[in-house]
Every structure is written in C-alpha cells, then in structure tokens.
C-alpha cells in the first residue's frame, strides 16, 4: 500500500520534470525560428513615437532585447 503511494508520487514528479523540460525546449526552438519582434517592428514603433530612428539605434534596441532571451 505504502509502496504504491511512493511509486505514484515518484511517477508524478518524474512526469512533471520531463514535461517541464520538454516544453521549455520546444518553446525555445519555436522562438528562435519565429522571433517575437524584428528590426522592422522596432523601426515602426520608434517612428510612431515621433522619432526617425537610425540603423544604429535599431541595432542597439535589438541587442538589448536579445540579451534577455
């Protein structure tokens, strides 16, 4: 009886760990193929705020965003 409960708890923990690692891997793979924001989006966003961004500014913003991946 106690042995079955231990197996159940261990099985749940192993399943949660494997599920977490698998979903994390798949999400990272998806985000590298389909980045949530690109240089064109940053340029449009800065232009809508009334600024004409230079290419250097756009690159700086992209580097800052990539640093937090």
C-alpha positions in Angstrom: 0.0 0.0 0.0 2.7 2.5 1.0 4.8 1.3 -1.8 2.1 2.1 -4.3 1.8 5.7 -3.0 5.6 6.2 -3.2 5.5 4.9 -6.8 2.7 7.3 -7.6 4.4 10.3 -6.1 7.7 9.5 -7.8 6.0 8.9 -11.1 4.2 12.3 -10.9 7.4 14.1 -10.0 9.3 12.5 -12.9 6.4 13.2 -15.3 6.3 16.9 -14.2 10.1 17.2 -14.7 10.1 15.6 -18.1 7.1 17.7 -19.2 8.7 20.9 -18.0 12.0 20.3 -19.8 10.3 19.2 -23.0 8.0 22.2 -23.1 10.9 24.5 -22.3 13.0 23.0 -25.2 10.1 23.3 -27.7 9.4 26.9 -26.7 13.0 27.9 -27.2 13.1 26.2 -30.5 9.9 28.0 -31.6 11.1 31.4 -30.5 14.4 31.0 -32.4 12.5 30.2 -35.6 9.8 32.8 -35.0 11.2 35.7 -33.1 8.6 37.8 -31.4 10.0 41.1 -32.7 12.3 42.1 -35.5 14.1 45.3 -36.7 11.2 46.4 -38.9 8.8 46.3 -35.9 11.2 48.3 -33.8 11.6 50.9 -36.5 7.8 51.3 -37.0 7.4 51.6 -33.2 10.0 54.3 -32.9 8.6 56.1 -35.9 5.1 56.1 -34.4 6.5 57.8 -31.3 7.7 60.7 -33.5 11.3 59.7 -33.9 13.1 58.7 -37.1 15.5 56.0 -35.8 18.9 55.5 -37.3 20.1 51.9 -38.1 22.5 52.1 -35.1 19.6 52.8 -32.7 17.6 50.0 -34.1 20.6 47.6 -33.7 21.1 48.8 -30.1 17.5 48.0 -29.2 17.7 44.6 -30.9 20.9 43.8 -29.0 19.3 44.8 -25.7 16.3 42.6 -26.4 18.4 39.6 -27.5 20.5 39.9 -24.3 17.4 39.0 -22.2 16.5 35.8 -24.0 
